[in-house]
Amino acid sequence: MRSIGGVFTVCLLLSSSVFAVSAQTENSASRANPTEKIIIDTDIGGDIDDAFAVGLALRSPEFQILGISSAWGDTHLRARLLSRLLKETGRTDIPVAMGIVKHPAGKLDTLSQAAYGEGGPADENYPNAVDFLLDQIRRYPGEITLLAIGPETNLGAAIDRDAATFHRLKRIVLMGGSVYRGYSQFNYGKTHGPEPEWNILCDIQAAQKVFSSGVPLYVMPLDSTQIKLQELERAEIFKAGTALADVLLVLYTQWARGTTQTPTLFDAVVVAYASHPELCPTEPMRLRVDDQGYTRVELGTPNAQVCLRSSSDQFLEFFMPRILAPGLVGSANGTRTRVSALRGQRPRPLDDSARVFLSYRAEDVSAIEGQTNHSSVAECSPEKVDGTWHDISNGKIS
């Protein structure tokens, strides 16, 4: 929503942030533990859908989030962004791992939300994402769901390092591919057919390894993930006054400066499916990633469960209450955390830490107004797709 910026953004941020936000940990014995151990591998900071996906995971009590790893491009800056997001939402219990630094050939990947990431810790020693993933699988064999919502570089490297351990994942749920419909094509009307999808196209060889790994694979392709977050829904989120809503507002505003597009919640569909699979029913298929980055349907034994259709209404009915609610969320240690946003109560006097917080937010807004355009992410391939140049801005082909 391009109208959210400047003075209005400052007012909204300051007015929602002066209310105290407290967090207290509830004993897991008093409530059922999260049922699903997950690791998220994300290229957060490019397109905005990763931020909403991570936010949804934080608001999903079904999950025990073992860690979040950064993928693709400037993975150190992405890890800093994740660290800051988790700190500001009260989730420092979740480890952050740094993925393999890999840019498009001859180009430099940039982040639309770089200004926010630069406010994260610069000197933190992040664990290696591949080591972290394999160590967690050894600790919890057959129990971990890996949510892959970025290029699969870290996954491919883990397979190369120790395929036997990687195979002990419970499953992989990934956003990737284009089976019958490409970008800006929906489940009605004409289609110009499938296209190479961003997460696959960025690291084709890694994707080929993942699709042939033998790990149970659940694929959310472009066919089912092009769900738009319209202006009314965005306004509801950004006025919620929770710590998560404040972070999403800053990240969205930085992303929106370089685009007129409506946010598409590609990656959030993966998170929703992992806890509520009825939101994106799957069917067994055999998919092969070819050397041009297409996901081709083949005859033979299925290697994936693929969701080809989803309902925007059903998804948003699930997504919105979770993003808006300040209630219980999953954690890394099996407990749950209750975040109490005291909206509507008398604000307490600001202490020094609150003043620093508000100043930090004002700096974010200043950075938004003065930054160069970070939202044009370099193409993963310099080649034409079907003889046509495609705008791969904000991390997706359009």
C-alpha distance (Angstrom), angle and dihedral (degrees) to the residues before:
residue distance angle dihedral
M1 . . .
R2 3.78 . .
S3 3.81 92.5 .
I4 3.80 90.5 69.0
G5 3.77 102.4 85.3
G6 3.75 144.6 82.4
V7 3.79 116.7 28.0
F8 3.81 94.1 -3.5
T9 3.80 90.8 55.0
V10 3.82 91.5 50.1
C11 3.80 91.8 49.4
L12 3.79 93.2 47.5
L13 3.77 93.3 46.7
L14 3.80 94.4 47.6
S15 3.78 95.8 43.0
S16 3.80 93.3 50.4
S17 3.79 95.3 41.4
V18 3.81 99.9 54.3
F19 3.78 90.6 73.4
A20 3.77 113.5 89.5
V21 3.78 117.2 -107.8
S22 3.78 113.4 -159.3
A23 3.77 130.3 -175.0
Q24 3.78 128.1 -158.9
T25 3.78 128.6 178.4
E26 3.78 119.0 -126.7
N27 3.78 120.1 -147.7
S28 3.79 109.4 -104.5
A29 3.79 89.5 -137.1
S30 3.79 90.0 70.5
R31 3.78 93.1 56.3
A32 3.79 135.8 28.1
N33 3.78 113.7 -86.2
P34 3.80 119.9 -113.7
T35 3.78 108.9 -82.9
E36 3.80 101.3 -147.1
K37 3.79 127.1 59.6
I38 3.81 108.5 -152.1
I39 3.78 141.0 179.5
I40 3.80 118.7 -162.6
D41 3.81 120.4 -148.2
T42 3.81 108.3 -167.2
D43 3.80 143.9 167.4
I44 3.79 90.4 -148.7
G45 3.80 116.4 173.0
G46 3.81 98.9 49.9
D47 3.78 110.5 69.6
I48 3.81 115.0 16.7
D49 3.81 97.6 -124.0
D50 3.82 92.5 83.1
A51 3.80 90.7 61.4
F52 3.80 91.9 52.3
A53 3.82 89.7 45.9
V54 3.79 93.0 52.6
G55 3.80 89.3 45.2
L56 3.80 90.7 53.1
A57 3.81 90.7 50.1
L58 3.80 90.4 51.7
R59 3.80 88.5 53.1
S60 3.82 94.9 48.5
P61 3.81 112.3 95.8
E62 3.81 90.5 -168.3
F63 3.80 89.9 73.7
Q64 3.77 132.8 81.0
I65 3.80 99.5 -163.1
L66 3.80 106.8 -149.3
G67 3.80 93.1 -177.3
I68 3.78 147.5 -41.5
S69 3.80 122.2 -123.4
S70 3.78 128.5 -161.4
A71 3.80 119.2 -125.8
W72 3.78 137.1 -162.7
G73 3.80 132.7 3.0
D74 3.80 117.3 8.2
T75 3.79 95.9 10.0
H76 3.81 92.4 170.4
L77 3.79 92.1 59.7
R78 3.80 90.1 44.2
A79 3.83 89.2 52.3
R80 3.81 89.9 50.5
L81 3.80 89.0 51.2
L82 3.81 90.8 51.0
S83 3.81 91.8 48.1
R84 3.77 91.7 52.3
L85 3.80 92.9 45.7
L86 3.80 91.8 51.1
K87 3.79 92.5 46.5
E88 3.79 93.4 50.2
T89 3.81 92.1 48.0
G90 3.80 93.6 47.7
R91 3.82 95.5 -109.3
T92 3.79 104.5 120.1
D93 3.82 86.8 133.4
I94 3.82 88.1 80.1
P95 3.84 114.3 85.1
V96 3.80 120.6 -132.3
A97 3.81 120.2 -146.4
M98 3.80 126.8 -165.4
G99 3.78 118.0 -127.0
I100 3.79 131.8 -148.2
V101 3.79 114.2 -65.3
K102 3.78 106.7 -123.5
H103 3.80 127.1 156.0
P104 3.81 130.8 -174.5
A105 3.80 110.9 -81.1
G106 3.79 109.4 -79.6
K107 3.80 92.5 -4.5
L108 3.79 140.0 89.2
D109 3.77 121.5 -123.9
T110 3.81 112.7 -136.7
L111 3.79 132.9 -166.2
S112 3.78 124.2 -127.1
Q113 3.82 87.6 -152.7
A114 3.80 95.5 46.1
A115 3.81 93.2 125.0
Y116 3.79 91.5 61.3
G117 3.79 92.0 45.4
E118 3.78 91.5 51.8
G119 3.80 87.1 62.4
G120 3.79 89.4 63.0
P121 3.83 124.3 92.1
A122 3.81 110.4 -65.3
D123 3.81 98.1 -168.6
E124 3.79 101.9 44.7
N125 3.80 115.0 127.4
Y126 3.79 103.2 -132.9
P127 3.80 120.0 -162.0
N128 3.79 117.6 -114.0
A129 3.81 109.2 -92.8
V130 3.82 94.8 -137.5
D131 3.81 92.4 49.4
F132 3.80 90.6 45.6
L133 3.80 93.6 50.6
L134 3.79 94.9 48.2
D135 3.81 92.7 44.6
Q136 3.80 91.3 52.7
I137 3.81 92.0 48.3
R138 3.82 89.9 52.3
R139 3.79 89.3 49.9
Y140 3.81 94.3 47.2
P141 3.83 106.8 24.7
G142 3.77 113.3 -170.8
E143 3.81 92.8 3.9
I144 3.82 106.8 85.2
T145 3.78 127.0 93.0
L146 3.79 110.9 -159.6
L147 3.81 113.4 -149.7
A148 3.81 105.2 -156.1
I149 3.80 109.9 -167.5
G150 3.79 100.5 156.8
P151 3.80 138.5 46.0
E152 3.82 108.6 -46.4
T153 3.82 97.1 -122.0
N154 3.82 94.7 122.3
L155 3.80 91.5 46.3
G156 3.80 92.7 50.6
A157 3.79 90.7 50.0
A158 3.81 91.2 49.8
I159 3.81 89.9 52.8
D160 3.81 90.1 50.5
R161 3.80 90.9 48.1
D162 3.80 99.7 46.8
A163 3.79 116.8 -8.9
A164 3.80 93.0 175.0
T165 3.79 92.8 57.9
F166 3.81 92.6 42.6
H167 3.80 88.4 54.1
R168 3.82 88.8 62.2
L169 3.78 91.8 72.2
K170 3.78 112.4 118.1
R171 3.80 90.4 -132.7
I172 3.79 145.2 -41.4
V173 3.78 120.3 -123.1
L174 3.78 109.3 -168.3
M175 3.76 141.7 176.6
G176 3.76 105.9 -136.5
G177 3.73 147.9 107.4
S178 3.77 137.8 38.7
V179 3.78 115.9 -116.6
Y180 3.80 106.5 175.1
R181 3.81 104.6 -16.5
G182 3.78 130.8 49.6
Y183 3.78 134.5 -161.4
S184 3.81 118.4 -36.0
Q185 3.80 90.9 12.6
F186 3.76 121.4 118.9
N187 3.78 138.7 -170.4
Y188 3.77 92.3 -83.0
G189 3.78 136.3 52.0
K190 3.77 128.2 21.4
T191 3.76 124.2 -23.9
H192 3.78 130.8 -157.2
G193 3.78 89.7 -153.2
P194 3.81 134.7 -110.8
E195 3.81 125.9 -28.5
P196 3.79 136.3 -165.7
E197 3.81 104.4 -84.3
W198 3.81 122.2 -138.2
N199 3.80 100.8 -115.3
I200 3.80 91.4 48.6
L201 3.80 96.2 39.6
C202 3.80 95.2 52.8
D203 3.81 93.3 62.6
I204 3.78 109.9 11.5
Q205 3.80 95.4 170.1
A206 3.81 92.2 52.8
A207 3.81 90.8 48.9
Q208 3.80 90.7 50.7
K209 3.80 89.4 54.4
V210 3.80 92.2 50.0
F211 3.81 94.4 48.9
S212 3.81 91.0 50.0
S213 3.81 96.5 40.3
G214 3.79 96.4 98.1
V215 3.81 92.5 -128.5
P216 3.83 111.6 134.1
L217 3.79 102.4 -91.5
Y218 3.79 128.3 -157.9
V219 3.78 112.3 -171.5
M220 3.80 126.5 -160.3
P221 3.84 103.4 -171.4
L222 3.79 131.1 -178.6
D223 3.81 87.6 -85.9
S224 3.82 91.3 75.3
T225 3.82 108.2 18.3
Q226 3.80 105.6 65.2
I227 3.79 94.9 105.4
K228 3.79 113.8 150.5
L229 3.80 125.3 -139.0
Q230 3.78 100.4 -144.4
E231 3.79 129.1 -155.4
L232 3.81 96.8 -94.6
E233 3.80 93.0 52.4
R234 3.79 91.5 46.1
A235 3.80 91.2 51.8
E236 3.81 90.9 52.0
I237 3.79 91.3 51.8
F238 3.79 96.8 44.9
K239 3.80 94.3 50.7
A240 3.81 93.9 48.0
G241 3.80 92.8 98.1
T242 3.81 96.1 -144.0
A243 3.77 123.6 131.9
L244 3.80 90.3 -110.7
A245 3.80 92.9 49.7
D246 3.79 90.8 51.1
V247 3.81 91.4 52.3
L248 3.80 92.4 47.1
L249 3.79 90.4 50.5
V250 3.80 92.7 54.6
L251 3.80 93.3 45.5
Y252 3.79 92.5 45.4
T253 3.81 92.6 49.7
Q254 3.80 91.9 51.4
W255 3.79 90.9 48.4
A256 3.82 94.2 44.8
R257 3.80 93.5 54.6
G258 3.80 90.1 77.1
T259 3.80 100.9 40.6
T260 3.78 144.7 45.0
Q261 3.80 92.3 -153.9
T262 3.78 125.1 120.9
P263 3.82 109.3 -119.1
T264 3.79 113.8 -98.3
L265 3.80 115.1 -151.7
F266 3.81 97.4 -143.9
D267 3.80 96.1 145.4
A268 3.79 97.5 39.0
V269 3.82 88.2 65.9
V270 3.81 88.3 64.6
V271 3.80 92.0 54.3
A272 3.80 92.0 46.3
Y273 3.81 92.3 49.2
A274 3.81 92.8 50.2
S275 3.80 91.2 61.8
H276 3.83 101.3 26.2
P277 3.83 110.3 25.9
E278 3.79 92.2 177.6
L279 3.81 87.2 76.2
C280 3.80 90.7 69.9
P281 3.81 112.0 22.8
T282 3.79 113.4 -153.0
E283 3.76 136.3 -150.2
P284 3.80 128.6 -159.2
M285 3.80 115.2 -100.3
R286 3.76 139.6 159.1
L287 3.80 110.5 -123.7
R288 3.79 129.0 -176.5
V289 3.79 125.9 -169.5
D290 3.80 107.9 -137.8
D291 3.80 126.5 -154.0
Q292 3.81 92.3 -93.4
G293 3.81 93.3 55.6
Y294 3.80 98.1 -103.4
T295 3.81 119.2 138.6
R296 3.79 102.6 -133.1
V297 3.79 124.9 -160.6
E298 3.79 112.1 -129.9
L299 3.77 137.8 -178.4
G300 3.76 117.0 -107.6
T301 3.78 141.0 62.5
P302 3.83 110.6 -13.4
N303 3.79 115.6 -108.9
A304 3.82 97.3 -177.3
Q305 3.76 145.3 33.8
V306 3.81 105.0 -130.6
C307 3.80 130.1 -163.3
L308 3.80 109.9 -147.2
R309 3.80 100.4 170.2
S310 3.79 136.2 32.2
S311 3.79 137.0 170.9
S312 3.80 117.2 -116.8
D313 3.80 90.9 -157.4
Q314 3.79 94.1 52.1
F315 3.78 92.0 45.0
L316 3.81 94.4 50.0
E317 3.81 91.5 46.1
F318 3.80 85.7 59.1
F319 3.81 98.0 37.3
M320 3.80 103.1 46.2
P321 3.83 100.8 55.6
R322 3.79 90.5 49.0
I323 3.79 95.5 49.1
L324 3.80 91.4 45.4
A325 3.81 98.3 44.0
P326 3.81 120.6 93.1
G327 3.81 92.1 -158.7
L328 3.79 136.6 104.2
V329 3.78 120.9 -17.9
G330 3.80 134.0 179.5
S331 3.78 123.6 -99.6
A332 3.79 141.9 -159.2
N333 3.80 96.2 -111.5
G334 3.79 101.9 47.6
T335 3.79 96.0 -97.3
R336 3.79 124.9 107.0
T337 3.76 128.5 -127.6
R338 3.79 126.2 -142.1
V339 3.80 114.4 -150.8
S340 3.81 111.3 -161.2
A341 3.79 113.3 -159.8
L342 3.78 105.6 -163.6
R343 3.76 96.9 -151.2
G344 3.80 113.5 160.8
Q345 3.81 93.6 26.5
R346 3.78 126.6 107.9
P347 3.81 108.8 -84.8
R348 3.76 115.7 -119.8
P349 3.82 121.0 -129.1
L350 3.78 112.2 -80.7
D351 3.78 115.5 -103.1
D352 3.81 123.5 -157.1
S353 3.80 93.6 -90.0
A354 3.81 91.1 52.3
R355 3.80 91.4 50.1
V356 3.79 90.1 51.6
F357 3.83 89.5 49.1
L358 3.80 92.7 52.1
S359 3.79 91.2 46.0
Y360 3.79 89.6 51.0
R361 3.80 90.5 53.6
A362 3.80 92.1 48.5
E363 3.79 88.9 53.2
D364 3.79 89.1 53.0
V365 3.78 90.5 55.2
S366 3.79 91.4 46.6
A367 3.78 89.0 52.0
I368 3.78 89.8 51.1
E369 3.79 92.0 55.0
G370 3.77 96.1 45.7
Q371 3.78 105.0 33.3
T372 3.75 126.0 109.1
N373 3.77 116.5 -113.3
H374 3.81 106.0 -77.0
S375 3.75 95.4 168.8
S376 3.79 99.9 88.7
V377 3.78 104.3 91.0
A378 3.79 115.6 -161.7
E379 3.79 116.2 -105.4
C380 3.77 115.4 -100.9
S381 3.78 90.5 -139.9
P382 3.81 128.1 32.0
E383 3.77 89.6 -152.5
K384 3.76 126.5 100.0
V385 3.78 119.2 -107.2
D386 3.79 112.0 -131.9
G387 3.80 88.3 -17.5
T388 3.81 93.0 -58.9
W389 3.78 130.2 105.9
H390 3.80 110.1 -125.4
D391 3.79 127.3 -156.9
I392 3.80 104.3 -122.2
S393 3.78 94.4 -175.2
N394 3.80 123.9 149.0
G395 3.76 90.5 20.5
K396 3.79 97.8 -64.0
I397 3.77 137.1 85.3
S398 3.77 114.3 -113.6
